[in-house]
Structures are given as structure tokens and as C-alpha cells.
Amino acid sequence: MSETSPRIAITSLAAGGAGVGRLPDGMTVFVPRTAPGDEVIVASLMRRRRFAKATAAEIATLGPGRVDPPCPHFTSDRCGGCQWQHLSGEVQRQAKARIVGDALRRIGKLALPDPEIEASPRSYGYRATITLTVRHVASRVIAGFHDAEDPSRVFSLDRCHIARDEVDELWQAIRPALGALPRGDDVRLKLRVAPDGGLHVIVDGGDRAWSGAAELAAAARQRQLAPTVWWRPPHGAPRRMAGPEADAGAASFAQVNPAVAGLLRDAVVEAAKESGGRKVLDLYAGVGDTALPLAAAGHEVVLVELDERAVRQANDRAVREGITLRCIAARVEDVIGKLLPADVVIVNPPRAGLSAAVSHHLTSSPPRRLVYVSCDPATLARDLQRVAPGGRCTVRAFDMFPQTSHVETLAVVERGSA
């Protein structure tokens, strides 16, 4: 067997979704779409200084956690939307818990076991929103996802198995009218079902004024569907172009997996309430999903969010429901120093985690309790090492995105109780 096609054993799964094994010389190698227990013959071996990447040319022995992927796109088009359809749900959740625990121990230097992980009620058919890339190919218009191995390639989507039925029905209804979509190099088509059951078609981009919304709406009506059709021009706000009246927030903000998002929200709110503190800062707060229930329960809550539309949506809801909530549209870095100290600080930063400035403020004026929601175990671990040394930390994971390698994590840190 040659250097370019050795046979290796896959022992675990990495944060990006690839299987992990070792080459004959001991170097770690990452092989996508493999499973623990697989023995694979690898090809396309690319060595780096400290690790290698390869593809599985042949799976000689199947690991015990393998299942048959139900989606043809996963196999025939190597869809980049899912990494783990070939794994059982139990294996997926075990891997995610281990990835979180490993990051906290290795990067965060925290002596913690792998966390418990909350399963999604649905492993398929859970996504309330999907985003498709639009391409004009000769005389055809296609919309779909990217090839995992060749991100420049977009395949034409038939059906997304992790999308909710309502989203799939909307997709099947408007597929015949894709020619109505605008031209441009960066056009996206978003399909969404809102919590109230309303359907939304959001067209992002286009190189000129778009006039095809009525055609999309008419195609949907052929299937007895009545979506609101929005257009978001480059650098502009969403505009309702056709269909029923709806709040513009529906075109901007949505939970991908509402069931698990609700479990996570409830856990965050409970963690804040348990502290016994009154003043709560909710940073990177979105549309106020945690700030509003805390304010309604009598806490003094300050919401900080960069997106002005999200802040308006949170403020409007607070006014409608008679809730006292202070909402600030700003970068967290620009205002956190003026808002601290606080009894509880909730942070839900983007994948890059907390900036050095935010970490500095949380270290200089630490809250009694820090509630950290993370979509990236590595940056969570880094930030906890920076802002919470010596604090008692408890961690839970949430399987927000089954069939993918992504995991949401909730860390609650008590100040000075190590």
C-alpha cells in the first residue's frame, strides 16, 4: 500500500466533522465522512506541518455507528449542509459532548467531564429556515447548496431532509418560478416558517431593481400557499414585495431549530434567575428572547445588540407587553464599561467569541454569575480561561443542529467559588 493510499483506523470525530486517525508514521489525519471504528483506505493525502487531510477512497471496515443517509444529495452531491448523516444520532451526540469537553479541558484548562447533551426532538425535518445559493447557468436558474469538497459548485436542490415540511412545501411550490429571481453574483434565496406559522420567501441581493416577486407569490398560490415575499437589496433593509402583511423582523431573524432554541432559552433564563441578582446585562442579545422574560420577571435588564432592527423588534415587543426593558443598539465593546457592574451577565457572541476588550471588562468588573451561550467550543474554552479563572463552571450542550457537527453550549460560571 503506497504512501498516498494507506489504510488507517478512524478513532474519533473532530470539531469540523471529519474522522480522526493516524498515518503509519503517527501523524494525525482528518478524513471527512468517516465514522469511529471505520478502517479506510485514504487518497488525496495532503500533509501539513502538524497534521494531514485525506479523503476516503474505500471503507474497508464499517464502524458500528454507521447508518444509511436518507438524503440522496448527501451521497450524490456531497452536500455541504450536513456532515454526519452517515452516523446514528447517539454517535453524533456522543461526539459533540466529547468535542465540547475536550476543548474545555485542553484549551480552557478546566477539570470538567464531557457535558450532558440535550437531544433535539427531531433529528430530521427540524429546520425552520434554509438558505439557498442562486446560480444562473446558461438558460437555467438553479438554487441549492454547495458541494462540501468543491464549494464553488452549487447543485440543484430537490429536497432538504432536515428542513421542516412547511419549508419543503414552499420550496416545491416556487421551484417552477426560479426564473423570476434577480440576476447577480451573490443572490440568496431564504425560505422560512415563522413561529406563528407564516411563510416567508426572502430574496437577498441582485444587481438591479427586482420585479419578480409577484411571479413567486403566484407560483405558491398554485399550491394553496400564501407566503410573504421580501427583497433585501444589497446594503438595504428587507422590503415586502408581495403576499400578506408581516413584521419585517420575520425576514431578518429566525431560530433554525425552534424546539431546541426554546430549551436553551429556558435554561439561560433559569440560570439568570437562580443567581438571585437583580441587575442583568444581556449582551449580543438579538431580538430579546432571554431579556424579555427576565425583565417580565422583575429583573432590571439592559439589552445590548448591534443590529438596530433586532433592537427595534425587542423594544416594540416590550412596549406591547408592558415590560420595562432598556434596549441599546451598539457594539458591546463600546458600552460594556459604562454598564458594569452587574449581578448577572449573559453573553451570546458570534463564533469568534468575546473580543479582548469585552474580556478585559468582564475580568476587571466580574459579575456574580456569567451565563455564556456559545456556538464554538474552542472560543468558549478560550474565553472562559480569560474571564473566569477560579470560578465554578457548569456546562450543558444542546444538539441544535442534528446531522451536522455544530453544537450549542451553555456555560454558567459562579464568581470566586472554585
N, C-alpha and C positions, 0 to 999 in steps of 0.2 A: 504494500500500500504506500503510495507516494506521500511526500510532504504536503502536497496540495490537496490530498483527499484522505486524511487519516480517519480512523474510526475512534470515536470518543463516547464517553458516558455523560449524559446530562444529569446533574445532581441537584439543581435548584433553578429558580427563576429570578431574573434581575428586575430592577425597578422599571426599566423601559419595556419589559415584557419578554425579552429574549431568554432562552435557556442558557444555563451556565455550565461549562465543562472545562476540562483541561486537555491541552495538547500533549503529545508524548514527552515533550521537553518540560512540561509543568506550567507553561503559560496559560493563563485564563483565556477562554474563548467564549464569545457570545454568539448564539445561534438562534435566530428568530423561529417562532412557530414549532418549537420543540417542547418536550414535557419531561419533568423529573422521572427518571427511570428509563428514558429512551437511550438506545445506543444508535448513534447516527454516523454515517459517513459524510464528512463535510467537504464542501467545494468552495471555490471563490474565496480562498483564505487570504485575508488582509491583516498583516501583522503591524501593530503599532509598538511603541516603546514598552508599554507595560501590559498590553492585552492584545487580543486578536478578535476579528469578526469573521464570520463564515456563514454559508447557507447549508441547509441540509440537502445533500444530493440524494440520499437514501436513508430511510429509517429502518435499520436492520432489526431492532427490537423495540416494541411499543411499550412505553411506560404505563403503569396501572391506572393513571388518572386521565388517560385519553378518552375522548368521546368523538363521535362523528359530528362535524359542524353542520348545522341545519341550513346555513345560508350559502347558496352557490357562489355568491360574489366573494366570500371568504377564501374559497379554493381557486376558482377560475380566474378571478380578477385580483387576487391578493389585496383585498380591500384594506386600506389603512385605518378604517374606522374601528375595527376590532382587532385585538392581538391574541385573544385567548378563547376563541370559540371551540378550539380543539381540546379544551380542558374542562373537567367537571367543575361544577360550582364549588364543591368542597375544596378541591385543589386550588382553585382561584383564590378563595378566601384565606386559606392557609398561607398561600404565597404572599398575599397582601399584608397579613398580620406579621409575617416574618420580615418583610421588607421594611415595614414601619419600625418594628422592634430593633432590627439590625442598624438602621440609621440612628435611632436614639442612643443605642449603646456605642456605636463606632464613632459617630460624628458628635453627638451630644454628650458623650461620656456619662450617660445616665444608666444607673444599675436597675434597669426595668425589664420585665419579661415582655414577650410579644403580647400586644393588646388583644382583648376580645374584639371581635368584629361583628357589626350588625349587618345581617343579610338583607338584601333587597327582597321585598315581597314578590317581585317579578324578576326573573333572570333574562327574559326577552320581553319585547313589547312594552318597555318602560319609558322610553324617551318621549317627552312631550314636545320636543323640538329637534329638528335636524337642519343642517346647513349644507347645501349642495353647491358645488362649483359649476358654473355655466361655461360651456365652450361652443363656439360656432365652428363647425367642421364642414368645410365645403358648403353644401346647400342644407346641411342638417344643423340642428341645435340639440346638444345633449346636456344633461345635468346629472351629476353623480359625485362620487368620492374619488380620492386619489389612490393610486397604486402604492402599497407600502414600500416596494422596492424601487419604484421609479415615480417619485412624487410629481414629476412633470406630466405624467399620464393621468387623465381623468377617464374613468369608464362610465358608460351609461347605466344608471341605476334602474333595476327592475323593481326590487322591493328591499327595504331595510328591515331586517328581522328584529332589531332592537327598538324600532320606533313603535309608538302606540298605534293601535288600529285606526284611530281617528286621523292620525298624521298620514298613515299609509293610504287611507281612503281619499284624503285630499290630494296626495301625490298622484294617485291613479287618475283622479278626475282632471287634473290640469296638465298631465303629460302630453295630450294631443295639442296643447296650445303653447308649447315651449317656444315656437317661432315668434310669439308676441313679446318675448323678453328682450331687453335692450342689448345693444352691442357694446363691447368694451373688453378690456384685458382683465378686469378684476370684478366680474359680476358674480354675485352670490344669490342663491335662492333659499330663503328660510321658510320652513313650514312649521306651524306651531299650533298646539291646542292649549288654550288658556285654562286657568283653574275653574272659570265659570262655564267651560265647555265651548266658548267661542273659538272659531277657526281663523287663522291669520296666515296670509301669504306676504312675506316681506322680501322685496327685491332690493338688493344693495348694489349700487354702482350703476355704470352706464356712461357712455361718453357724450350723450346729448339728452335733451328732454324726452321723457318716456311717455308713450301714449297707448301702451298695450294692456293696461290694467283691466279695461272692460272685457277684453277677449279672455283673459284668465278667469275673471268672475263668471263669464257666460259658460265657459267650459265646466266650471264647478257646478253651476246650476243644472247642467245636464245630468249630474249625479245627485240632484236634490241637496246640494251643499251650498252654504251661503257664507263664504269667508270674507273677512275684511282684507282688502288688498292694499298694501303700503308700498311706497317707493322711498328709499333713502338715497338721495343723490350724493355724489362724492362730497364729503365735508359738510353735509347738511343733515337736518333733522328729518325723521320719518314724516311722510305726508300720506294721508289717506286718499287713495285714488279711486276706490270702488268698494262696494259692499256696505254692510251695516256700520253705523256709528260705533266707535270704540275708543277707549282711552289709549292715548299714544304710548303709554307705558307698556301696553301689551306687545308693541312692536320692538321694544327695547330690552325688556327684562323678562326672563322666564327661568324656572327651575327645570333642569333637564330630567331629573327623576323626582317628581313631587313627593312621592311616598317617603323616600329616604331623606329628602330635604326636610320634610316635616319632623322626622325622628331626630335629625341633627339639630334643627331649630329648637325643639323642645328640650334637648339635652343642654344646649347653650343657655337657654332661659333658666332652666333649673339650676345650673351651676352658678349663675349670677345671683339668683335668689338665695341660694344656700349660704352665700357669704355673709349675709346679714348686713351688708353695706348698703348705704343709700345712694351715693353718687356713682353713676355708671357712665363710662365713656365707651361708645360703640364705634370703633374705627374701621374704615373700609366697609361701611355698613350697608351699602346697596340701597334697596328700597325700604329698609326698616323692618325686615322680618323678625329680628330679635329685639330691636329698640322699642318697637311699638308695644308688644306685650309686656315688656319690663316697665315702660312708662305707665301703661294701664294699671299695673300692679302697685303703683305708687312710688316707684324709684325716680330719682332725679336723673334723667338720661339726656346725654348730649350725643347726637348722631353726627358723624363726620364721613363725608363721601365726596369724591372728586366729581362724579358725574352729576351735573346740575339737574338733568331730567329725573334721575333717581331721587335726588333730594326733594324736588318738587312733588314727586309722587308720594314720598313718605310724609311730607308736610301736609299735603292735601288729605291724605287718609287720617292723619292725626286730627286735623280740623273737623273732618266729617264725624269722627268718632268721639270728639270731645276730649282728646288726650293731650296732656301738656308734654310737649317734646320739643327740645331745641335742636334744630337742624342746621348744619353748616356745610356749605358746598366749598370745599377747599382740599388742598393736598394735606395729608395727615402731618407731614413734616413741618408745614407752615404754622400749624395751630396747636399741636400737642403740648408744646411748652407752656402755653397760656391756659390750657385746660386741666393739667395736672396740678395738684394731686387728686386722686380718685380712689374710691374703695374698690371698684372693680373696673378692669379694662378688658374689653372684648376686641380682639383683632381677627380679621379675616382677610389677610393681604393677598395680593396676586401671587403667582407661582414663584416669583423671585424672592418672596418673603419680606421681612422688615428691612428697611434701609438702616444704614449706620446711624443716621440722625434719630430715627424713631427708637432704635435700640438704646441709644445713649439716654434719651429722656426717660425711658422705662426703667433703666438702671439707676439713674440719678434720683428719680422720684417713683419708686416701685409701688404698685397698688397692693392692697391686701390680697387680692386674687386676680390672676391673669388667666383669661379664657381665650385660648388660641385655636382657631379653626384653620386648617391647612390642607392644601391640595398637593403638597410636595413634601414627602417625609424628610428629604435631605435638608431643605431650607428650614423646615420646622426644627430639626435637631440642631442645626447651626444656631438658630435664633434662641432656642431655649438655653443653650450653653452660654450665650451672651447675656441674656436678660434675667435668667432665673437660676443662677448658681446658688446652691444651698436651699432651694425651695423644694417642698414636697410636690411631686408631679404625679398625676394620674392621667392615663391615656386610654381613649377608646377609638376604634376605627369604624368606618361606615362604608359599606360596599355600594357607593353611589352609582358606579358605572360597571355593572356586570359585563363580562365578555371583553373587557379592556383591562389594562394593567394599572389604571388610575385608582386611587383610593383617597378618601377624605379622612382626616384625623382630627380629633378633638383632644387637646391637652389642657388640663386645669392645674395651675401652679399656685400653691399657697406660699405666701411670703414668709421666709425665715422659719420654716417648720421642719427642716431636714433633720 
